[in-house]
């Protein structure tokens, strides 16, 4: 949690499997370093902090495998 010029107010969460999720440009932050969060918990409100030109959430996942990476651009995928 904190501030950086590009991402503004942001929260970074380290998940138990080593994946890291990032939430940037937040207007408000509801968690503090060391807090445990669960699925569905609110960590903040999207905003326009940092180098944002409009209100939005920058969401990023690092360290996870992308299950769609094996499909080429334009591939048709059907979910059952």
C-alpha angles and dihedrals in degrees: 000000000000144000134302127171097243101039099029114201106009144169125210119196124198108208124210091253093056096259116135123210123197128202114190140182092035120173092202133015119212099184135060132210111290096024117135114229130194134201108290096023115133112237096178149319122274116248147150105272127138117012094342118135094197141011110288144121122253104211120184134171120203128189098020126118114245108229090201096054092096092063119084124233109283095022118149112232122188121199118205 
